[in-house]
């Protein structure tokens, strides 16, 4: 019922030949893995539900001002486009010039 291919491994050809404690270890590790996945999922979903926007949506209390959020995002996009244009201009010329260095290191200070 068992075949000894390697000195440190035993290959069982029939499930009933596997020692009971080894089967218990396999089932125990499987149950532990499922438990840890459940804990991780609960923690992740718990963190997501504690986020203010999710809480506002779930509670229905606070209304999100979509126009203000859109205006803020457009302002951020405009600033990023300006910084990208400045970096492209700096890289098109001498990258060691003071103006180029200022354009390339602008976001580091912020």
Secondary structure, 3 states (H helix, E strand, C coil): CEEEEECCEEEECCHHHCCHHHHHHHHHHHHHHHHHHHHHHHHHHHHHHCCHHHHHHHHCCCCCCHHHHHHHHHHHHHHHHHHHHHHHHHHHCCCCCHHHHHHHCHHHHC
